[in-house]
Amino acid sequence: MKEMAKAVRLVLLDVDGVLTDGSLWIGPDGEVFKRFNVKDGMGLKRLIASGIEVIFITGRKSDAVKRRAKELGISGVYQGVEDKGALAKRLREEKGLSMSQVCAVGDDLPDLAMFKEVAISVAVADAVKEVAEEADIVLENDGGRGAIRELCDWLLRSRQ
């Protein structure tokens, strides 16, 4: 798996349940709040600095996600996505990448379609059973609690 990790040039990340713990706080005016992990953020910055592109793909729409992506220097944010598999395939093709150069991280059923379009599929520790069973790798940390830092560190170590 380490050899496969060396080939990765693009990481596709679900947001809710992967970059967050899956909780949504809804304010009295309908504003949605999400909590992101700063360790995950540092890992993503290091990954991007190493030349690996990171894209957020989420089924929900949120200004918080756009803001977090901008803070981290994320190259693409796709929100309100119904078919993550079709988008993953399109992005891979547009960037001229093979499946072996793409990794995806998810936690719930909509992420399974994305897994079929990449070489390395990754589930956070608290992913639903079906996703964990389909993943090539199940991380030790839960979504929003260091899972993405764990993945970033693994990808970076594979290049040493």
N, C-alpha and C positions, 0 to 999 in steps of 0.2 A: 504493500500500500504506500510505503514511503516513496517508491519510484513513481507511482501514479501522482502523488502529491507534488513532486518536482515539476510535473508538466502543467499544473494548474496556472491559468492566466486570468481566469474570471471566476468570481464567487458570487452566486445569486443567493440573497438572503430574504426569507420571509421576515416579517416584522413582529406582529403580535404573537407572543409565545416563543419567539426566538431572540429578538433584540429586547423584548420586554417580557415580563413574567405572565403576560396575557391578561392582566387586569386592566380595566378601563374605569377611570373616574369621570363621571359626567356631572358638570356643574349645573347650577340652576338655570342657566341660559342655554344649555345644551352643548356647551364647550366640552370637548373630550380631552382628558389629560392622560399621559402615558409616562411611565418611569423607565428610563434607560440606564444602563450600567456604565459607569465611567471606565471601568477596566476593559469592557468590550470595546468602547470607543478608542482607547489607546491601542488596543490590538488592531483595530481596523485602520487607524492612522499608520501604524507600522507596516501593515500589509500593503496598503496603497503606496507607501514610500518605497517598498521593495519592487514595485512594478506590477502588482496584481490588481486588476480592476475589481471593484465591488459595486453591485447594483442591488437596490432594495426592490422587492416585488411583494405587494400586499393586496389583499382583497378589500381592505377598508380604505377610506380616504381620511387624511388627517393633516392639519397644518403642522402638528408637532413632528410628524415624520419628515416633512419637507425641511423643517428647521434643523432637526438633528442631522439629516443627510448633508445639509449645507455646512454645518459646523465641522463635520468629519471629512469633507471633500469627496463625498460619494458622487460618482459620475452619472448615475442614473437612478431615478425614483419612479416606479410605476405603481400607481395606486388604483384601487377599484378594479383590479384584475380578476376576471372570472375564470379564465383558462391559463393557469400559470405554465402549463406544459407548452402550449402554443407560443407563448411569449418567450419562454426559455429557448425554444428552437429558433425562433425568429432572431433573437439577440445573438445567439451562437452563429447563425448563418451570416447576419449582417457584419459581424466582427471577423468573419473568416476563420473561426475556431472550430476544431474538431471536438467531439464529445469528451475526448481524453483531456482537454484543456479547461474543462468547466466542472465546478463543484457547486452543489446546492444544499442549503440548510433549511429544514422545515420542522414542524411540530404537529401538524394536523392534516386531515384528509385532503384539503385542496392542494397540498404540497406534493402529493404522490405523483401527479402528472408532471411536475417539474423534475422529479427524480428520474423519470424515464428518458430525459433529454440530456443527462450529464453522466460523466464517468464515475464521479464520487458523490454519492448521496449521503447526507449527514442528518441525523436526528438529535435534537437536544435530549437530555436525560429524562425530562418529563413529557416527552412527546406521547401522543396517543399510541396504543399498542400497534395498530396497523402500520403506522409510519415507522416506528422503531423496528418492526419486523422487516420492512422493505429497505431500510437504510443499510448502506455499506458500513457506516460507522455510527455508533451511538455514543455521544459525548458523556462525560461524567457529571457535568454541570447542567443545571436547569436553565431554561430560557430566561433571559434577563438577569441571570445570576452568574455570569462569567462563562457561559457556554461558548460565546463567540470569541472571547479572549483565548479560551482553550484551543479552539479551531485555528485561530490566527497564529498562535505560538507553534502549533504542530506544523502548519504549512511553512512557516518561516524556518523552523528547525530542519525540515526536509531538504532545504536548499543549502545547508551548511556542509 
